[in-house]
Amino acid sequence: MSITLEKFAAESILFDFDCTDNLALDETIVGSPVMSFFPVMTGADALTFGAPVVNTTQIRYADGKLGKVGGVVQVRISGGTSSNATTARLYSVLATFTTSTGNTLVARMKLSILSNQ
């Protein structure tokens, strides 16, 4: 499960990890997902995560895709730094979670941090 998104360093944005396609029809995310990121590079500010939640209602995305109930991890991400004023820095953001069938899965998002300048 991997996608690439971007944000400016000063922004704090709610991101979705839509895991619908990676879950069985009757499988949902249970408990609280654990958020992490890598790599931590010299000069790179850490990402800060809000408390991740799992959706309790169906989500319809702009492209028409549906995120099923219990299939989307939503988390607010802030912080991070760009490499410099013209070059974004790429972070890998991971959401590790358990499912209703006992599986442990990891969703990954690539997040480009852009300069505020």
C-alpha positions in Angstrom: 0.0 0.0 0.0 1.9 3.0 -1.2 1.0 6.5 -2.4 2.9 9.8 -2.7 1.5 13.1 -1.3 3.1 16.5 -0.5 2.8 19.3 1.9 4.6 22.5 2.8 6.8 22.4 5.9 4.6 24.8 7.8 1.3 23.0 7.0 -0.6 20.6 9.3 -2.8 18.4 7.2 -5.1 15.5 7.8 -4.1 12.6 5.5 -5.9 9.4 4.7 -4.3 6.0 4.4 -7.0 4.2 2.4 -6.5 0.5 3.0 -9.8 -0.6 1.5 -8.2 -2.5 -1.4 -5.9 -4.4 0.9 -8.5 -5.7 3.3 -10.8 -8.7 2.8 -14.5 -7.8 2.3 -15.4 -8.6 5.9 -12.0 -7.3 7.4 -11.6 -4.0 9.2 -8.9 -2.1 11.0 -9.2 -2.5 14.8 -7.5 -0.7 17.7 -5.2 2.3 17.3 -2.7 2.4 14.4 0.9 3.2 15.2 2.5 5.9 13.1 6.2 6.1 12.3 8.5 7.6 9.6 11.9 7.1 8.1 14.6 8.0 7.3 15.6 10.6 9.7 18.3 12.5 7.8 20.8 15.0 9.0 19.2 18.4 9.1 15.7 17.0 8.7 13.0 18.0 11.2 10.9 15.2 12.6 7.3 14.7 11.5 4.7 15.1 14.2 1.6 13.0 14.2 -1.8 13.6 15.7 -3.7 10.7 17.2 -4.6 8.3 14.3 -8.2 7.3 14.0 -10.0 4.7 11.9 -13.1 6.0 9.9 -16.5 5.1 11.2 -18.4 6.2 8.1 -17.8 5.5 4.4 -15.6 8.1 2.7 -16.1 9.1 -1.0 -13.0 10.6 -2.5 -12.9 13.1 -5.3 -12.0 10.4 -7.9 -15.2 8.5 -6.9 -13.4 5.8 -5.0 -15.0 4.7 -1.7 -13.1 4.1 1.5 -15.1 1.4 3.4 -16.1 1.8 7.0 -13.1 0.6 9.1 -10.7 0.7 6.2 -9.1 4.1 6.3 -6.5 5.4 8.8 -6.8 9.2 9.2 -3.9 11.1 10.8 -2.8 14.8 11.0 0.8 15.3 10.0 2.8 18.4 10.6 6.5 19.3 10.6 9.3 18.1 8.4 11.8 20.1 6.4 12.6 20.4 2.7 16.1 19.7 1.5 16.5 23.4 0.6 14.4 26.3 -0.9 14.0 24.5 -4.2 14.2 20.8 -3.4 11.6 18.8 -1.6 12.6 16.1 1.0 11.0 12.7 0.8 9.8 11.0 3.9 8.2 7.5 4.2 5.3 7.5 6.6 4.1 4.2 8.0 0.8 3.2 9.6 1.0 -0.2 11.3 -2.3 -1.7 12.4 -4.1 -4.9 13.3 -7.2 -6.1 11.5 -10.4 -7.9 12.7 -9.0 -11.2 11.2 -5.8 -10.9 13.2 -3.5 -9.7 10.4 -0.9 -7.0 11.1 -0.5 -4.7 8.1 1.6 -1.7 7.2 0.4 1.1 5.0 3.1 3.3 3.5 2.8 6.8 2.1 5.6 8.8 0.5 5.4 12.4 1.7 7.3 15.2 0.0 8.0 18.2 2.2 8.2 21.4 0.3 9.9 24.6 1.3 7.7 27.4 2.7 9.7 29.9 0.5 
